[in-house]
């Protein structure tokens, strides 16, 4: 199972039926962009285990936390939330390296 997920992520393929749970917001109700973004992020994260989120210090207010996971930190390397603090240049460098590596999709808030 893990090998198949790794291979899929490395080739850039999406799993079958990954998108039906993505909210479409066709109800006409106004909502903050950051709230909609957080809902979409978490819907996609449920289907893409390689998706990792992160923020430069504003994760709670910009809704960039993957709610089904915890923070990536010392001793907990399976976390899907990166807390960059106020180090935007470091954040860009880390996510650029992840993108070049392939198999991981980083989002930043």
Secondary structure as the mmCIF struct_conf table of DSSP 4:
data_model
#
loop_
_struct_conf.conf_type_id
_struct_conf.id
_struct_conf.beg_label_comp_id
_struct_conf.beg_label_asym_id
_struct_conf.beg_label_seq_id
_struct_conf.end_label_comp_id
_struct_conf.end_label_asym_id
_struct_conf.end_label_seq_id
HELX_RH_AL_P HELX_RH_AL_P1 UNK A 2 UNK A 11
TURN_TY1_P TURN_TY1_P1 UNK A 12 UNK A 12
HELX_LH_PP_P HELX_LH_PP_P1 UNK A 13 UNK A 15
TURN_TY1_P TURN_TY1_P2 UNK A 16 UNK A 17
BEND BEND1 UNK A 19 UNK A 19
TURN_TY1_P TURN_TY1_P3 UNK A 20 UNK A 21
BEND BEND2 UNK A 22 UNK A 22
TURN_TY1_P TURN_TY1_P4 UNK A 26 UNK A 27
HELX_RH_AL_P HELX_RH_AL_P2 UNK A 33 UNK A 45
TURN_TY1_P TURN_TY1_P5 UNK A 46 UNK A 47
TURN_TY1_P TURN_TY1_P6 UNK A 49 UNK A 50
STRN STRN1 UNK A 51 UNK A 55
BEND BEND3 UNK A 56 UNK A 57
HELX_RH_AL_P HELX_RH_AL_P3 UNK A 59 UNK A 62
TURN_TY1_P TURN_TY1_P7 UNK A 63 UNK A 63
TURN_TY1_P TURN_TY1_P8 UNK A 67 UNK A 68
BEND BEND4 UNK A 69 UNK A 69
STRN STRN2 UNK A 71 UNK A 71
STRN STRN3 UNK A 73 UNK A 73
TURN_TY1_P TURN_TY1_P9 UNK A 74 UNK A 75
STRN STRN4 UNK A 76 UNK A 76
TURN_TY1_P TURN_TY1_P10 UNK A 77 UNK A 78
STRN STRN5 UNK A 81 UNK A 83
TURN_TY1_P TURN_TY1_P11 UNK A 85 UNK A 86
HELX_RH_AL_P HELX_RH_AL_P4 UNK A 88 UNK A 101
BEND BEND5 UNK A 103 UNK A 103
STRN STRN6 UNK A 105 UNK A 108
#
